[in-house]
Structures are given as C-alpha cells and as structure tokens.
Amino acid sequence: MVWAPEQTGEFLDFITDDRLCGMWHGFIFRGPRRGEMCAPPWTEVSLSGYWFRISAQIVEIAYRLYDEAPKQDSVRTVTLDAMTGALWAAWRETQDRERQQWSGEEAWVESNRVWTHENGEALHPDWISRRFNRLVELSGLPPIRLHDTRHLSATLALLGKADIKVVQERLGHSSRQITSDTYTSVLLQLLTAEAESTNAVVPRSKKDGPQRGKSTRPEARGEAPETFRDTEGKGPDEGLRTAA
C-alpha cells in the first residue's frame, strides 16, 4: 500500500512536532531502507551540500544489531531536498543540545550515529518501525508499513516526472526493471496524466470539444441510460494494483 500525495501531506503535517520529523521526511522523500537510515554517522552527511552517503546498513539478528555492507549496488550518495536538508540541520542542533544535557548527567552514549534516542543511543530498526506504526495509527490515515515508504518515494518521484533511472540509483537497485516492477504503484493522478497525454498527441481541427451546456448523457438524448454491473465486485478500481 502507498498513500496518495494528499494523504502523505496529511501525515507530514501531523508529525511536524515529532522529535524525529526529519527522519520521517527522509524515509518518505528519499526512500532508504530501514537499516540504511540507522547506519550513517555524521561524517557521511553534508548539511551544506544536502546529501548523505550510504555505505553500510544495520541488520538485526535476535534483536542484536550488526553493521554490514548494504545490498549489491546499494553503496551510493543520496541527495536531500531543501526541506528535508533543513530538517536534518535542525535535528543536528537538537542532538547537540541533548548531548550537553545528558553528558551533564553522565548518561550520554556516543554511538556515532545520525539518528539516536535522547541519550545518544542508536535507534534499533524494530523500534523505528513500531514508532512509525504508532504515528500512522494516531494520524488516522490508512495503515502502511515503514518499508512501504520506499514504494511511496518512488511513486511520488514518478508523479513529479523524475526519470526512472534516477529513481533506480537513489533507491540502490541493480536494474531499472526492479525499480519499475517492484517499487512503483499506480496512482489516479498518473493514470489521468497518461490519459490526457495520450489524447494530446492526436491533432484535431476543433479543440473546443462538446458544446457547453449540452448534455452528453444518454438519457438527455432520449436513450436508455447504460447500467453498470459489477459482477465480480471489482468496481471502478479494477486494474489498479498496489506495490509488491
């Protein structure tokens, strides 16, 4: 499942005051894997150039955490949009304040990670998923998984007319086909845009279409209206599919 752009906006508005707001923006707009978001230290983030480097990922085995190399072809540099970059810069200041506060209590844990708890301890991937699920529940939006933000990120990029090759490299896929088949979902806006762009390639001598004020419905022409029968219960969304 993925959210529509309007629903995505609702969620981002809802989590504006959340301590990890910048991280949720990173998941939705940049689409890293959960373990990839957990791994980077600040030395692999540029707040002036708005990018971060993915060269490792955190994996969980029996709830214990281990660093390992990311999946094949997944070592990459990911650019940040201006809003997400600004949120990450604000987060850096928040983390510095927390370091001062918790160091005074001799409780600060120097994990060398970008995303941490208030005491500096690294975030556990499972904790991130549970926190995301709770925020979604509180927002009242249709439930999606944290991993679905990768699908969402790809879909939003395509809706914004990004090249599929650029999306592939950002998500760290080995081929363009994987990105197209696995991490994109069809949105109504994409279907509408495709329908209009297909119509637009045919030149017409008259561009004004049906006359205004003149109904084109069958009953207005003295014909029996067509009745829609949904014999299989699929309805008007038949043919749409969610991301794998």
C-alpha positions in Angstrom: 0.0 0.0 0.0 1.0 3.6 -0.6 -0.6 6.9 0.3 -1.9 9.4 -2.2 0.0 12.7 -2.2 -2.8 14.3 -0.2 -2.6 11.6 2.5 1.2 11.9 2.5 0.8 15.6 3.2 -1.6 14.9 6.0 0.9 12.6 7.7 3.8 15.1 7.3 1.7 17.8 8.8 0.7 15.5 11.6 4.3 14.7 12.6 5.7 18.2 12.3 6.3 18.4 16.1 7.7 14.8 16.4 11.2 14.7 17.6 12.3 12.6 14.6 10.4 14.6 12.0 13.4 14.9 9.8 14.0 11.1 9.7 10.4 10.5 8.6 10.9 13.1 5.8 14.0 11.2 4.8 12.1 7.9 4.6 9.3 9.3 2.5 11.1 11.6 0.1 14.5 9.7 -0.2 13.3 6.1 0.3 16.3 4.4 2.1 15.9 1.0 3.6 15.4 0.9 7.4 18.8 -0.5 8.1 20.4 2.1 5.8 18.8 5.0 7.7 20.1 3.6 11.0 23.7 3.3 9.9 25.2 6.7 8.8 27.4 8.7 11.1 27.5 12.5 10.8 30.8 12.2 8.9 28.8 10.8 6.0 26.3 13.6 5.9 26.8 17.0 4.3 24.4 19.7 5.6 25.8 22.3 3.3 25.6 20.2 0.2 22.4 18.4 1.2 23.4 14.8 0.7 24.3 11.7 2.8 26.3 8.6 2.0 25.0 5.1 2.3 28.0 2.7 2.7 26.7 0.4 5.5 23.4 -0.9 6.9 22.3 -2.1 10.3 20.9 -5.6 10.4 19.0 -7.3 13.3 19.6 -10.9 14.4 17.8 -12.0 17.5 17.3 -8.3 18.3 21.1 -7.7 18.4 22.5 -5.2 15.9 25.3 -5.7 13.5 26.9 -3.5 10.8 27.3 -4.9 7.4 27.7 -3.8 3.8 24.5 -2.9 2.1 22.9 -4.9 -0.7 24.7 -5.2 -4.0 24.9 -1.9 -5.9 23.5 -0.1 -2.8 26.5 1.9 -1.9 25.5 5.4 -3.0 25.2 9.1 -2.3 21.7 10.3 -1.8 20.8 13.9 -2.3 18.4 15.7 0.1 15.6 18.1 -1.0 15.8 21.5 0.6 13.1 20.9 3.1 14.5 17.6 4.3 18.0 19.0 4.4 16.8 21.9 6.6 15.1 19.5 8.9 18.3 17.4 9.2 20.2 20.6 10.1 17.7 21.4 12.8 17.9 17.8 14.1 21.7 18.2 14.4 21.2 21.2 16.7 18.6 19.2 18.7 21.1 16.3 19.1 23.8 18.7 20.2 21.6 20.1 22.9 20.7 16.6 24.1 24.4 15.7 24.2 25.1 18.6 26.5 22.1 17.7 28.7 22.8 14.0 29.1 26.6 14.4 29.3 25.9 16.6 32.4 24.1 13.6 33.9 27.0 11.3 32.8 24.5 9.3 30.8 25.3 10.2 27.2 26.1 7.2 24.8 28.4 8.2 22.0 27.0 5.9 19.3 28.4 8.0 16.4 25.0 7.7 14.6 22.9 10.4 13.0 19.6 9.2 14.4 19.6 8.5 18.1 17.5 8.4 21.3 17.7 11.4 23.7 20.7 9.9 25.4 22.6 9.3 22.2 21.9 5.6 22.0 21.5 4.3 18.4 17.9 3.6 17.2 17.0 0.0 16.8 15.4 -0.8 13.4 12.5 -2.5 15.1 11.9 0.5 17.3 11.7 2.7 14.3 9.1 0.5 12.7 7.0 0.4 15.8 7.2 4.1 16.3 6.2 4.7 12.7 3.2 2.4 13.0 2.1 4.2 16.1 2.3 7.6 14.4 0.3 6.3 11.5 -2.3 4.9 13.8 -2.6 8.3 15.7 -2.8 10.2 12.4 -6.0 8.2 11.4 -4.6 7.5 7.9 -4.8 4.1 6.2 -2.1 1.9 7.6 1.1 1.4 5.7 4.4 -0.3 6.7 7.7 1.6 7.1 9.1 -0.3 4.1 6.1 1.0 2.1 7.7 4.4 2.2 10.2 3.1 -0.4 7.2 2.4 -2.7 5.8 5.8 -1.8 9.0 7.6 -2.5 9.3 6.0 -6.0 5.7 6.8 -6.8 6.0 10.4 -5.8 9.1 10.8 -7.8 7.4 9.4 -10.9 4.4 11.6 -10.3 6.9 14.5 -10.2 8.2 13.3 -13.7 11.5 12.1 -12.4 13.5 9.8 -14.7 13.1 6.1 -13.7 16.9 5.7 -14.0 17.5 8.5 -11.4 15.0 6.8 -9.1 16.7 3.5 -9.5 20.1 4.9 -8.5 18.6 6.7 -5.5 16.9 3.6 -4.2 20.0 1.5 -4.8 18.6 -1.1 -7.2 20.8 -3.1 -9.5 18.5 -2.6 -12.5 15.9 -0.2 -13.8 13.4 -3.1 -14.2 13.4 -3.8 -10.5 12.5 -0.2 -9.7 9.7 -0.2 -12.3 8.2 -3.6 -11.3 8.7 -3.6 -7.6 8.8 -0.1 -6.1 6.2 1.9 -8.0 2.4 2.0 -7.6 -0.2 3.4 -9.9 -1.9 6.5 -8.6 -5.0 8.0 -10.0 -3.0 11.2 -10.9 -0.6 9.1 -13.0 -3.5 7.4 -14.8 -5.2 10.7 -15.5 -1.9 12.3 -16.8 -1.3 9.3 -19.1 -4.9 9.6 -20.5 -4.5 13.3 -21.2 -1.0 13.0 -22.7 -2.2 10.2 -25.0 -5.1 12.3 -26.2 -2.9 15.3 -26.7 -0.7 13.6 -29.4 -3.6 13.4 -31.9 -4.0 16.7 -33.8 -7.6 17.9 -34.1 -9.1 20.7 -36.2 -11.6 21.6 -33.5 -10.3 21.8 -30.0 -13.3 23.1 -28.1 -14.9 19.6 -27.7 -18.6 19.1 -26.8 -20.7 22.2 -26.7 -21.1 23.8 -23.3 -24.5 23.4 -21.7 -25.4 20.5 -24.0 -25.6 17.2 -22.0 -24.0 14.2 -23.5 -25.6 11.7 -21.1 -27.7 9.0 -22.8 -30.9 9.9 -21.1 -30.7 13.5 -22.4 -30.6 12.2 -25.9 -33.8 10.1 -25.3 -31.7 6.9 -24.9 -31.9 4.4 -22.1 -29.0 5.1 -19.7 -26.4 2.4 -19.6 -26.4 0.4 -16.4 -23.0 -0.6 -14.8 -23.0 -4.1 -13.5 -20.1 -5.1 -11.2 -20.5 -8.9 -11.5 -17.2 -9.6 -9.8 -17.2 -6.9 -7.1 -14.2 -5.1 -8.6 -15.7 -1.7 -9.1 -14.0 1.2 -10.8 -10.6 0.5 -9.4 -10.2 -2.7 -11.3 -6.8 -3.0 -12.8 -5.1 -0.8 -10.2 -2.5 -2.7 -8.2 -0.6 -1.9 -5.1 3.2 -2.2 -4.9 4.7 -5.5 -4.2 
